Amino acid sequence: MKKRILLVTAKHGGQRATEMKNAMVSVRWRALKSLVLLAILLNTATAQSASEYQVKAAFLFNFAKFVEWPADAFTSADAPLQICVLGQDPFGNEFEAIENKRVSGRRLEVVHPSGVPQAKACQIIFVASSEKQRVREILRSLRAASVLTVGDTLDFAKKGGMINFVLEENRVRFEINVKASERAHLKLSARLLIVAKLIVTDEDTAGN
């Protein structure tokens, strides 16, 4: 009888181990698939294949998959993940393809806050080039908020922004400021750092 019980227990234990292994493989495969899609986007996204802001909109969607926000960055367990555009919107209708999709169980929502105070409720904020004269002011105001700040103006990351889009040989690439993201209690996946063009470690803290 004891041998039979031990045999059944071992069998069930083996099944659980197999199930856990399969689940881990599935998670890793999904992560790898996202990384591959991001790498493909990096290598093929040129002005000839898509508009610049179509590519950047796709990147913003993919960034949401590779960033972990603290729980208090959301108002509730089912609150949407907000991608916000501060300033004059250069995207046009490029967000139509991603709005209402889901990332980590949360619905994506594109918002245009009227100012920085409202932007603090966002999870990702794109600071448009129309705001380039007050980038430092905006970033200082968002410093205590768990908001992923993204821009495409000169030295945006060095001024304290977290991700800055740059054009290289007609391709959209990006730089990352790791210290800025850590200060905001955001965890950037190592997979995102691998495909970054540049990791910024020093910040330009000079005035405007």
TORPA-4810 file (N, C-alpha, C, O; in nm, 3 decimals):
<nodes>
NODE_1_0.082_-0.121_0.000_0.000_0.000_0.000_0.086_0.126_0.000_0.059_0.221_-0.074_M
NODE_2_0.194_0.126_0.087_0.281_0.242_0.093_0.350_0.267_-0.039_0.366_0.381_-0.082_K
NODE_3_0.392_0.156_-0.104_0.460_0.171_-0.231_0.368_0.233_-0.335_0.411_0.315_-0.416_K
NODE_4_0.240_0.193_-0.331_0.144_0.246_-0.428_0.122_0.395_-0.406_0.115_0.472_-0.501_R
NODE_5_0.112_0.435_-0.278_0.093_0.576_-0.246_0.213_0.657_-0.292_0.197_0.765_-0.350_I
NODE_6_0.332_0.606_-0.266_0.453_0.674_-0.307_0.460_0.687_-0.459_0.504_0.789_-0.511_L
NODE_7_0.417_0.582_-0.528_0.420_0.581_-0.673_0.325_0.686_-0.729_0.360_0.759_-0.821_L
NODE_8_0.203_0.694_-0.671_0.104_0.792_-0.716_0.154_0.932_-0.688_0.141_1.021_-0.773_V
NODE_9_0.211_0.953_-0.569_0.262_1.086_-0.533_0.373_1.129_-0.627_0.377_1.244_-0.673_T
NODE_10_0.464_1.037_-0.655_0.574_1.067_-0.746_0.522_1.100_-0.885_0.572_1.190_-0.952_A
NODE_11_0.420_1.025_-0.927_0.362_1.048_-1.059_0.301_1.187_-1.068_0.323_1.260_-1.165_K
NODE_12_0.222_1.225_-0.963_0.158_1.357_-0.963_0.261_1.468_-0.953_0.247_1.573_-1.016_H
NODE_13_0.366_1.442_-0.874_0.473_1.540_-0.863_0.541_1.562_-0.995_0.575_1.675_-1.030_G
NODE_14_0.562_1.454_-1.070_0.623_1.465_-1.202_0.536_1.543_-1.298_0.586_1.621_-1.379_G
NODE_15_0.405_1.522_-1.288_0.312_1.595_-1.374_0.316_1.745_-1.345_0.317_1.828_-1.436_Q
NODE_16_0.318_1.778_-1.214_0.323_1.920_-1.176_0.452_1.984_-1.225_0.452_2.097_-1.275_R
NODE_17_0.562_1.911_-1.211_0.691_1.964_-1.257_0.689_1.989_-1.407_0.741_2.089_-1.455_A
NODE_18_0.627_1.894_-1.482_0.616_1.908_-1.627_0.530_2.028_-1.663_0.562_2.103_-1.755_T
NODE_19_0.418_2.045_-1.589_0.328_2.157_-1.615_0.398_2.290_-1.589_0.384_2.385_-1.666_E
NODE_20_0.473_2.296_-1.476_0.546_2.418_-1.443_0.652_2.448_-1.548_0.672_2.563_-1.587_M
NODE_21_0.721_2.343_-1.594_0.824_2.361_-1.696_0.763_2.413_-1.825_0.818_2.502_-1.890_K
NODE_22_0.647_2.354_-1.864_0.580_2.398_-1.987_0.534_2.544_-1.975_0.541_2.620_-2.072_N
NODE_23_0.486_2.581_-1.854_0.440_2.719_-1.833_0.557_2.816_-1.846_0.543_2.922_-1.906_A
NODE_24_0.673_2.779_-1.788_0.791_2.865_-1.796_0.838_2.880_-1.940_0.878_2.988_-1.983_M
NODE_25_0.834_2.770_-2.015_0.874_2.773_-2.156_0.781_2.866_-2.233_0.825_2.942_-2.320_V
NODE_26_0.651_2.859_-2.200_0.552_2.943_-2.268_0.579_3.091_-2.241_0.574_3.174_-2.332_S
NODE_27_0.608_3.124_-2.113_0.636_3.263_-2.076_0.761_3.312_-2.148_0.764_3.422_-2.203_V
NODE_28_0.866_3.227_-2.146_0.991_3.265_-2.212_0.970_3.283_-2.362_1.028_3.373_-2.423_R
NODE_29_0.887_3.197_-2.422_0.862_3.207_-2.565_0.790_3.336_-2.599_0.823_3.402_-2.697_W
NODE_30_0.691_3.374_-2.516_0.619_3.499_-2.540_0.713_3.618_-2.528_0.707_3.711_-2.609_R
NODE_31_0.802_3.615_-2.427_0.899_3.723_-2.408_0.994_3.729_-2.527_1.025_3.837_-2.578_A
NODE_32_1.041_3.612_-2.572_1.132_3.607_-2.686_1.063_3.658_-2.812_1.122_3.730_-2.892_L
NODE_33_0.937_3.620_-2.828_0.860_3.664_-2.945_0.849_3.816_-2.947_0.864_3.878_-3.052_K
NODE_34_0.821_3.877_-2.830_0.812_4.023_-2.821_0.945_4.087_-2.854_0.950_4.188_-2.924_S
NODE_35_1.053_4.028_-2.803_1.186_4.082_-2.830_1.220_4.074_-2.978_1.275_4.168_-3.035_L
NODE_36_1.186_3.961_-3.039_1.213_3.943_-3.182_1.135_4.047_-3.262_1.189_4.106_-3.356_V
NODE_37_1.008_4.070_-3.225_0.927_4.169_-3.295_0.987_4.308_-3.280_0.986_4.388_-3.373_L
NODE_38_1.041_4.337_-3.159_1.104_4.466_-3.137_1.230_4.480_-3.220_1.256_4.586_-3.277_L
NODE_39_1.308_4.373_-3.227_1.431_4.376_-3.307_1.398_4.392_-3.456_1.467_4.466_-3.527_A
NODE_40_1.294_4.323_-3.502_1.253_4.337_-3.641_1.212_4.480_-3.670_1.244_4.536_-3.775_I
NODE_41_1.139_4.539_-3.573_1.096_4.678_-3.589_1.216_4.770_-3.600_1.216_4.863_-3.681_L
NODE_42_1.318_4.744_-3.519_1.441_4.824_-3.524_1.509_4.814_-3.659_1.556_4.914_-3.713_L
NODE_43_1.514_4.694_-3.713_1.592_4.669_-3.834_1.519_4.705_-3.963_1.583_4.729_-4.066_N
NODE_44_1.388_4.707_-3.958_1.313_4.728_-4.082_1.235_4.859_-4.087_1.183_4.897_-4.192_T
NODE_45_1.227_4.929_-3.973_1.145_5.049_-3.968_1.219_5.168_-4.029_1.291_5.239_-3.960_A
NODE_46_1.201_5.189_-4.156_1.261_5.303_-4.225_1.150_5.391_-4.280_1.033_5.353_-4.283_T
NODE_47_1.191_5.508_-4.324_1.093_5.601_-4.380_1.025_5.543_-4.503_0.913_5.580_-4.536_A
NODE_48_1.094_5.451_-4.573_1.035_5.391_-4.693_0.926_5.291_-4.658_0.829_5.276_-4.733_Q
NODE_49_0.941_5.221_-4.544_0.845_5.116_-4.510_0.730_5.167_-4.425_0.622_5.107_-4.427_S
NODE_50_0.750_5.276_-4.350_0.645_5.331_-4.265_0.680_5.474_-4.230_0.796_5.514_-4.237_A
NODE_51_0.579_5.551_-4.190_0.607_5.688_-4.150_0.682_5.686_-4.017_0.670_5.592_-3.939_S
NODE_52_0.757_5.792_-3.993_0.837_5.800_-3.871_0.750_5.784_-3.746_0.788_5.711_-3.654_E
NODE_53_0.636_5.849_-3.743_0.554_5.844_-3.622_0.467_5.719_-3.615_0.418_5.684_-3.507_Y
NODE_54_0.449_5.652_-3.724_0.386_5.520_-3.719_0.479_5.423_-3.646_0.435_5.343_-3.564_Q
NODE_55_0.607_5.432_-3.678_0.709_5.349_-3.613_0.718_5.384_-3.465_0.725_5.294_-3.380_V
NODE_56_0.719_5.512_-3.432_0.731_5.553_-3.292_0.608_5.512_-3.211_0.621_5.476_-3.094_K
NODE_57_0.492_5.516_-3.271_0.370_5.470_-3.203_0.380_5.321_-3.172_0.340_5.276_-3.065_A
NODE_58_0.435_5.244_-3.268_0.453_5.100_-3.246_0.554_5.074_-3.134_0.537_4.982_-3.054_A
NODE_59_0.658_5.157_-3.128_0.756_5.144_-3.021_0.692_5.171_-2.885_0.716_5.097_-2.790_F
NODE_60_0.613_5.275_-2.875_0.548_5.309_-2.749_0.463_5.192_-2.699_0.461_5.162_-2.580_L
NODE_61_0.395_5.128_-2.791_0.316_5.010_-2.756_0.407_4.898_-2.705_0.375_4.832_-2.605_F
NODE_62_0.519_4.876_-2.772_0.611_4.770_-2.731_0.683_4.803_-2.601_0.714_4.713_-2.523_N
NODE_63_0.712_4.931_-2.576_0.775_4.969_-2.450_0.689_4.924_-2.332_0.741_4.881_-2.229_F
NODE_64_0.558_4.933_-2.348_0.467_4.894_-2.239_0.485_4.748_-2.199_0.454_4.710_-2.086_A
NODE_65_0.534_4.666_-2.291_0.553_4.523_-2.263_0.682_4.496_-2.186_0.697_4.390_-2.125_K
NODE_66_0.774_4.592_-2.189_0.906_4.569_-2.131_0.934_4.657_-2.009_1.048_4.668_-1.965_F
NODE_67_0.830_4.720_-1.956_0.845_4.804_-1.837_0.750_4.754_-1.729_0.635_4.719_-1.757_V
NODE_68_0.798_4.752_-1.607_0.715_4.712_-1.493_0.693_4.834_-1.404_0.788_4.895_-1.356_E
NODE_69_0.565_4.868_-1.382_0.529_4.982_-1.299_0.494_4.936_-1.158_0.445_4.824_-1.141_W
NODE_70_0.519_5.018_-1.057_0.474_4.982_-0.922_0.321_4.983_-0.918_0.257_5.051_-0.997_P
NODE_71_0.265_4.907_-0.826_0.119_4.893_-0.820_0.050_5.028_-0.801_-0.060_5.048_-0.854_A
NODE_72_0.112_5.120_-0.726_0.046_5.248_-0.701_0.051_5.344_-0.819_0.004_5.457_-0.809_D
NODE_73_0.109_5.299_-0.931_0.108_5.382_-1.052_-0.029_5.377_-1.120_-0.056_5.455_-1.211_A
NODE_74_-0.115_5.284_-1.075_-0.249_5.269_-1.131_-0.353_5.296_-1.022_-0.330_5.266_-0.904_F
NODE_75_-0.465_5.352_-1.062_-0.569_5.385_-0.965_-0.646_5.263_-0.916_-0.705_5.265_-0.809_T
NODE_76_-0.644_5.156_-0.995_-0.712_5.033_-0.955_-0.653_4.915_-1.031_-0.573_4.933_-1.123_S
NODE_77_-0.692_4.794_-0.991_-0.638_4.673_-1.053_-0.676_4.661_-1.199_-0.604_4.598_-1.277_A
NODE_78_-0.788_4.720_-1.239_-0.831_4.710_-1.378_-0.823_4.843_-1.453_-0.882_4.859_-1.559_D
NODE_79_-0.749_4.939_-1.396_-0.733_5.069_-1.463_-0.655_5.051_-1.592_-0.568_4.964_-1.600_A
NODE_80_-0.683_5.131_-1.694_-0.611_5.120_-1.821_-0.467_5.167_-1.809_-0.432_5.240_-1.716_P
NODE_81_-0.385_5.125_-1.902_-0.248_5.175_-1.913_-0.254_5.291_-2.011_-0.288_5.274_-2.128_L
NODE_82_-0.220_5.409_-1.963_-0.236_5.529_-2.043_-0.106_5.571_-2.112_-0.003_5.592_-2.047_Q
NODE_83_-0.113_5.584_-2.244_-0.006_5.644_-2.322_-0.051_5.786_-2.354_-0.153_5.806_-2.420_I
NODE_84_0.025_5.884_-2.306_-0.016_6.024_-2.320_0.079_6.100_-2.411_0.197_6.070_-2.421_C
NODE_85_0.024_6.199_-2.476_0.104_6.289_-2.562_0.090_6.429_-2.505_-0.020_6.485_-2.501_V
NODE_86_0.203_6.485_-2.462_0.203_6.620_-2.405_0.254_6.718_-2.510_0.366_6.704_-2.560_L
NODE_87_0.173_6.815_-2.543_0.211_6.912_-2.645_0.140_6.884_-2.777_0.042_6.810_-2.781_G
NODE_88_0.191_6.944_-2.884_0.129_6.929_-3.016_0.150_6.787_-3.068_0.263_6.744_-3.088_Q
NODE_89_0.041_6.715_-3.089_0.044_6.574_-3.125_0.097_6.553_-3.268_0.033_6.598_-3.363_D
NODE_90_0.212_6.485_-3.284_0.266_6.461_-3.418_0.221_6.327_-3.477_0.256_6.294_-3.590_P
NODE_91_0.142_6.250_-3.401_0.109_6.114_-3.442_-0.010_6.104_-3.536_-0.025_6.005_-3.608_F
NODE_92_-0.097_6.206_-3.537_-0.216_6.197_-3.622_-0.302_6.079_-3.577_-0.339_6.069_-3.461_G
NODE_93_-0.333_5.990_-3.672_-0.416_5.873_-3.638_-0.334_5.745_-3.621_-0.388_5.635_-3.629_N
NODE_94_-0.203_5.759_-3.598_-0.116_5.642_-3.591_-0.144_5.552_-3.470_-0.106_5.435_-3.470_E
NODE_95_-0.211_5.606_-3.368_-0.241_5.525_-3.250_-0.363_5.436_-3.268_-0.391_5.351_-3.183_F
NODE_96_-0.436_5.454_-3.378_-0.557_5.377_-3.398_-0.530_5.226_-3.398_-0.615_5.147_-3.355_E
NODE_97_-0.412_5.186_-3.445_-0.380_5.044_-3.454_-0.353_4.980_-3.318_-0.363_4.858_-3.304_A
NODE_98_-0.320_5.061_-3.217_-0.286_5.003_-3.087_-0.385_5.037_-2.977_-0.391_4.968_-2.875_I
NODE_99_-0.464_5.142_-2.996_-0.557_5.180_-2.889_-0.656_5.067_-2.863_-0.708_5.005_-2.955_E
NODE_100_-0.682_5.043_-2.734_-0.772_4.939_-2.684_-0.712_4.798_-2.688_-0.777_4.702_-2.647_N
NODE_101_-0.587_4.785_-2.736_-0.519_4.657_-2.719_-0.486_4.640_-2.572_-0.499_4.734_-2.494_K
NODE_102_-0.443_4.519_-2.534_-0.413_4.494_-2.394_-0.267_4.456_-2.374_-0.207_4.385_-2.455_R
NODE_103_-0.211_4.506_-2.264_-0.076_4.472_-2.223_-0.082_4.435_-2.076_-0.126_4.514_-1.992_V
NODE_104_-0.037_4.314_-2.044_-0.040_4.264_-1.906_-0.180_4.275_-1.846_-0.196_4.307_-1.728_S
NODE_105_-0.280_4.249_-1.928_-0.418_4.250_-1.881_-0.483_4.387_-1.876_-0.601_4.397_-1.844_G
NODE_106_-0.409_4.490_-1.907_-0.465_4.626_-1.902_-0.492_4.680_-2.043_-0.412_4.662_-2.134_R
NODE_107_-0.604_4.746_-2.057_-0.640_4.806_-2.186_-0.556_4.931_-2.207_-0.537_5.011_-2.115_R
NODE_108_-0.505_4.947_-2.330_-0.429_5.068_-2.363_-0.525_5.182_-2.394_-0.627_5.164_-2.460_L
NODE_109_-0.490_5.298_-2.346_-0.572_5.417_-2.367_-0.480_5.532_-2.404_-0.381_5.558_-2.335_E
NODE_110_-0.511_5.602_-2.512_-0.431_5.716_-2.556_-0.498_5.844_-2.507_-0.616_5.867_-2.532_V
NODE_111_-0.420_5.927_-2.435_-0.475_6.046_-2.370_-0.391_6.168_-2.407_-0.271_6.157_-2.430_V
NODE_112_-0.456_6.284_-2.413_-0.386_6.410_-2.439_-0.408_6.501_-2.318_-0.503_6.580_-2.316_H
NODE_113_-0.321_6.492_-2.217_-0.339_6.575_-2.098_-0.323_6.723_-2.130_-0.247_6.760_-2.219_P
NODE_114_-0.395_6.806_-2.056_-0.389_6.950_-2.081_-0.264_7.014_-2.024_-0.228_7.126_-2.062_S
NODE_115_-0.197_6.945_-1.934_-0.075_6.999_-1.875_-0.001_6.894_-1.796_-0.042_6.778_-1.791_G
NODE_116_0.110_6.933_-1.735_0.193_6.839_-1.660_0.121_6.779_-1.539_0.134_6.658_-1.516_V
NODE_117_0.045_6.855_-1.462_-0.025_6.795_-1.348_-0.113_6.677_-1.389_-0.117_6.575_-1.319_P
NODE_118_-0.184_6.691_-1.501_-0.268_6.581_-1.550_-0.185_6.466_-1.603_-0.227_6.350_-1.598_Q
NODE_119_-0.065_6.497_-1.655_0.023_6.394_-1.712_0.077_6.298_-1.607_0.120_6.188_-1.641_A
NODE_120_0.076_6.338_-1.481_0.127_6.253_-1.375_0.043_6.127_-1.357_0.088_6.031_-1.294_K
NODE_121_-0.078_6.127_-1.412_-0.164_6.009_-1.402_-0.136_5.909_-1.514_-0.193_5.800_-1.515_A
NODE_122_-0.048_5.945_-1.607_-0.016_5.857_-1.720_0.089_5.754_-1.679_0.158_5.771_-1.578_C
NODE_123_0.101_5.647_-1.757_0.209_5.551_-1.735_0.323_5.575_-1.835_0.440_5.558_-1.801_Q
NODE_124_0.289_5.615_-1.957_0.388_5.652_-2.058_0.350_5.790_-2.110_0.234_5.813_-2.146_I
NODE_125_0.446_5.880_-2.114_0.416_6.011_-2.170_0.519_6.047_-2.276_0.640_6.044_-2.251_I
NODE_126_0.469_6.081_-2.393_0.556_6.128_-2.501_0.554_6.280_-2.498_0.449_6.342_-2.513_F
NODE_127_0.672_6.338_-2.477_0.685_6.484_-2.474_0.716_6.532_-2.616_0.827_6.510_-2.667_V
NODE_128_0.619_6.595_-2.679_0.634_6.636_-2.819_0.740_6.744_-2.835_0.774_6.816_-2.740_A
NODE_129_0.792_6.754_-2.957_0.898_6.851_-2.985_0.851_6.995_-2.967_0.933_7.086_-2.952_S
NODE_130_0.719_7.017_-2.967_0.666_7.152_-2.944_0.700_7.201_-2.803_0.694_7.321_-2.776_S
NODE_131_0.736_7.108_-2.715_0.768_7.142_-2.576_0.918_7.144_-2.550_0.960_7.146_-2.434_E
NODE_132_1.000_7.144_-2.654_1.144_7.128_-2.636_1.209_7.241_-2.555_1.312_7.219_-2.492_K
NODE_133_1.149_7.359_-2.556_1.207_7.470_-2.480_1.186_7.455_-2.330_1.253_7.522_-2.251_Q
NODE_134_1.095_7.368_-2.289_1.071_7.350_-2.146_1.080_7.203_-2.103_1.014_7.160_-2.009_R
NODE_135_1.164_7.128_-2.174_1.182_6.986_-2.143_1.229_6.966_-2.000_1.172_6.884_-1.927_V
NODE_136_1.330_7.039_-1.958_1.382_7.023_-1.822_1.275_7.054_-1.718_1.263_6.983_-1.618_R
NODE_137_1.199_7.158_-1.741_1.092_7.197_-1.649_0.989_7.084_-1.637_0.946_7.049_-1.527_E
NODE_138_0.951_7.026_-1.751_0.853_6.917_-1.752_0.908_6.796_-1.679_0.839_6.736_-1.596_I
NODE_139_1.032_6.759_-1.708_1.093_6.641_-1.646_1.111_6.660_-1.496_1.095_6.564_-1.420_L
NODE_140_1.145_6.780_-1.453_1.156_6.806_-1.309_1.021_6.789_-1.241_1.013_6.737_-1.130_R
NODE_141_0.915_6.833_-1.307_0.780_6.822_-1.250_0.734_6.677_-1.240_0.655_6.642_-1.153_S
NODE_142_0.783_6.593_-1.332_0.742_6.452_-1.334_0.839_6.363_-1.256_0.821_6.241_-1.251_L
NODE_143_0.940_6.421_-1.196_1.050_6.346_-1.135_1.002_6.246_-1.030_1.056_6.136_-1.020_R
NODE_144_0.901_6.283_-0.950_0.855_6.196_-0.842_0.746_6.098_-0.887_0.702_6.014_-0.808_A
NODE_145_0.703_6.108_-1.011_0.595_6.022_-1.060_0.652_5.898_-1.131_0.758_5.904_-1.193_A
NODE_146_0.580_5.788_-1.121_0.622_5.663_-1.189_0.571_5.665_-1.333_0.484_5.586_-1.371_S
NODE_147_0.626_5.756_-1.410_0.585_5.775_-1.549_0.705_5.754_-1.640_0.811_5.813_-1.618_V
NODE_148_0.689_5.671_-1.743_0.795_5.651_-1.841_0.794_5.770_-1.936_0.700_5.787_-2.014_L
NODE_149_0.899_5.852_-1.930_0.905_5.972_-2.013_0.980_5.942_-2.142_1.092_5.892_-2.140_T
NODE_150_0.917_5.974_-2.255_0.972_5.946_-2.387_0.969_6.074_-2.469_0.873_6.151_-2.461_V
NODE_151_1.073_6.097_-2.548_1.077_6.214_-2.634_1.157_6.187_-2.760_1.204_6.076_-2.782_G
NODE_152_1.172_6.289_-2.843_1.253_6.274_-2.964_1.327_6.403_-2.997_1.351_6.434_-3.114_D
NODE_153_1.363_6.477_-2.892_1.437_6.601_-2.912_1.583_6.582_-2.867_1.615_6.489_-2.794_T
NODE_154_1.669_6.671_-2.912_1.812_6.660_-2.886_1.841_6.651_-2.736_1.797_6.735_-2.657_L
NODE_155_1.917_6.547_-2.698_1.963_6.528_-2.559_1.850_6.508_-2.459_1.866_6.537_-2.341_D
NODE_156_1.736_6.461_-2.504_1.623_6.439_-2.414_1.661_6.345_-2.300_1.629_6.372_-2.184_F
NODE_157_1.729_6.236_-2.331_1.769_6.140_-2.227_1.873_6.200_-2.134_1.869_6.175_-2.013_A
NODE_158_1.966_6.278_-2.187_2.069_6.339_-2.103_2.011_6.445_-2.010_2.070_6.476_-1.907_K
NODE_159_1.896_6.499_-2.047_1.831_6.600_-1.963_1.744_6.538_-1.856_1.684_6.608_-1.774_K
NODE_160_1.736_6.405_-1.856_1.659_6.336_-1.753_1.541_6.257_-1.804_1.472_6.191_-1.726_G
NODE_161_1.515_6.261_-1.937_1.412_6.177_-1.996_1.457_6.032_-1.995_1.577_6.005_-1.993_G
NODE_162_1.365_5.939_-1.997_1.402_5.797_-1.985_1.433_5.732_-2.120_1.526_5.652_-2.130_M
NODE_163_1.357_5.766_-2.222_1.382_5.710_-2.355_1.375_5.822_-2.458_1.282_5.903_-2.458_I
NODE_164_1.475_5.826_-2.545_1.478_5.928_-2.650_1.490_5.861_-2.786_1.583_5.784_-2.810_N
NODE_165_1.397_5.891_-2.874_1.404_5.841_-3.012_1.508_5.921_-3.089_1.517_6.044_-3.076_F
NODE_166_1.587_5.851_-3.169_1.682_5.917_-3.258_1.673_5.850_-3.395_1.639_5.732_-3.406_V
NODE_167_1.705_5.927_-3.499_1.708_5.872_-3.634_1.852_5.841_-3.670_1.941_5.925_-3.657_L
NODE_168_1.875_5.719_-3.716_2.009_5.676_-3.755_1.999_5.604_-3.889_1.938_5.498_-3.899_E
NODE_169_2.059_5.661_-3.991_2.052_5.604_-4.125_1.906_5.577_-4.165_1.873_5.471_-4.219_E
NODE_170_1.822_5.675_-4.138_1.681_5.670_-4.174_1.602_5.565_-4.096_1.491_5.529_-4.135_N
NODE_171_1.659_5.516_-3.986_1.590_5.420_-3.900_1.565_5.483_-3.763_1.646_5.561_-3.714_R
NODE_172_1.453_5.447_-3.703_1.422_5.495_-3.570_1.490_5.405_-3.467_1.465_5.285_-3.462_V
NODE_173_1.577_5.465_-3.386_1.642_5.394_-3.276_1.608_5.466_-3.146_1.536_5.566_-3.148_R
NODE_174_1.660_5.418_-3.034_1.632_5.489_-2.910_1.745_5.476_-2.810_1.819_5.377_-2.808_F
NODE_175_1.756_5.579_-2.726_1.852_5.584_-2.617_1.774_5.569_-2.486_1.657_5.606_-2.478_E
NODE_176_1.840_5.514_-2.383_1.773_5.492_-2.254_1.856_5.553_-2.142_1.978_5.536_-2.136_I
NODE_177_1.789_5.623_-2.053_1.850_5.676_-1.931_1.805_5.586_-1.816_1.693_5.601_-1.766_N
NODE_178_1.890_5.494_-1.776_1.855_5.395_-1.674_1.835_5.460_-1.537_1.743_5.424_-1.464_V
NODE_179_1.920_5.556_-1.503_1.909_5.621_-1.372_1.774_5.691_-1.356_1.714_5.687_-1.248_K
NODE_180_1.728_5.754_-1.462_1.600_5.824_-1.454_1.485_5.725_-1.430_1.393_5.754_-1.354_A
NODE_181_1.491_5.610_-1.495_1.385_5.510_-1.477_1.389_5.450_-1.336_1.285_5.425_-1.275_S
NODE_182_1.509_5.427_-1.285_1.522_5.373_-1.149_1.469_5.472_-1.046_1.405_5.433_-0.948_E
NODE_183_1.496_5.600_-1.068_1.448_5.702_-0.976_1.295_5.706_-0.971_1.236_5.741_-0.869_R
NODE_184_1.232_5.672_-1.082_1.085_5.670_-1.090_1.027_5.536_-1.048_0.906_5.514_-1.058_A
NODE_185_1.114_5.445_-1.000_1.071_5.311_-0.955_1.013_5.227_-1.069_0.920_5.148_-1.048_H
NODE_186_1.067_5.246_-1.187_1.027_5.165_-1.303_1.136_5.062_-1.330_1.255_5.092_-1.324_L
NODE_187_1.094_4.940_-1.361_1.188_4.834_-1.392_1.187_4.810_-1.542_1.088_4.763_-1.598_K
NODE_188_1.298_4.840_-1.607_1.310_4.818_-1.751_1.369_4.680_-1.773_1.470_4.644_-1.712_L
NODE_189_1.307_4.604_-1.860_1.356_4.471_-1.891_1.495_4.477_-1.954_1.525_4.566_-2.033_S
NODE_190_1.578_4.380_-1.918_1.712_4.372_-1.978_1.700_4.353_-2.129_1.789_4.394_-2.204_A
NODE_191_1.592_4.293_-2.172_1.571_4.270_-2.316_1.555_4.403_-2.390_1.592_4.416_-2.507_R
NODE_192_1.498_4.502_-2.319_1.483_4.635_-2.380_1.618_4.705_-2.387_1.649_4.773_-2.486_L
NODE_193_1.697_4.689_-2.283_1.829_4.753_-2.281_1.921_4.699_-2.389_2.004_4.771_-2.443_L
NODE_194_1.904_4.569_-2.419_1.990_4.505_-2.519_1.977_4.571_-2.655_2.076_4.586_-2.727_I
NODE_195_1.856_4.611_-2.691_1.833_4.664_-2.826_1.842_4.818_-2.831_1.821_4.877_-2.937_V
NODE_196_1.873_4.881_-2.718_1.888_5.027_-2.717_2.016_5.066_-2.791_2.116_4.994_-2.787_A
NODE_197_2.011_5.179_-2.857_2.130_5.229_-2.928_2.235_5.276_-2.830_2.355_5.258_-2.852_K
NODE_198_2.190_5.337_-2.722_2.282_5.395_-2.624_2.219_5.393_-2.487_2.099_5.420_-2.472_L
NODE_199_2.299_5.360_-2.385_2.254_5.366_-2.247_2.318_5.490_-2.185_2.440_5.498_-2.172_I
NODE_200_2.235_5.584_-2.147_2.285_5.708_-2.089_2.301_5.689_-1.938_2.208_5.647_-1.870_V
NODE_201_2.419_5.719_-1.887_2.445_5.703_-1.744_2.469_5.836_-1.674_2.455_5.844_-1.552_T
NODE_202_2.505_5.938_-1.749_2.529_6.070_-1.691_2.423_6.166_-1.740_2.387_6.167_-1.857_D
NODE_203_2.373_6.248_-1.646_2.270_6.346_-1.681_2.327_6.486_-1.687_2.412_6.524_-1.607_E
NODE_204_2.277_6.562_-1.785_2.311_6.703_-1.794_2.212_6.779_-1.707_2.095_6.792_-1.742_D
NODE_205_2.258_6.827_-1.593_2.168_6.893_-1.499_2.175_7.046_-1.507_2.129_7.116_-1.418_T
NODE_206_2.233_7.094_-1.617_2.246_7.241_-1.632_2.109_7.303_-1.652_2.013_7.233_-1.685_A
NODE_207_2.100_7.429_-1.634_1.971_7.499_-1.649_1.933_7.511_-1.795_2.005_7.466_-1.884_G
NODE_208_1.815_7.573_-1.820_1.764_7.587_-1.957_1.853_7.678_-2.039_1.825_7.702_-2.156_N
</nodes>
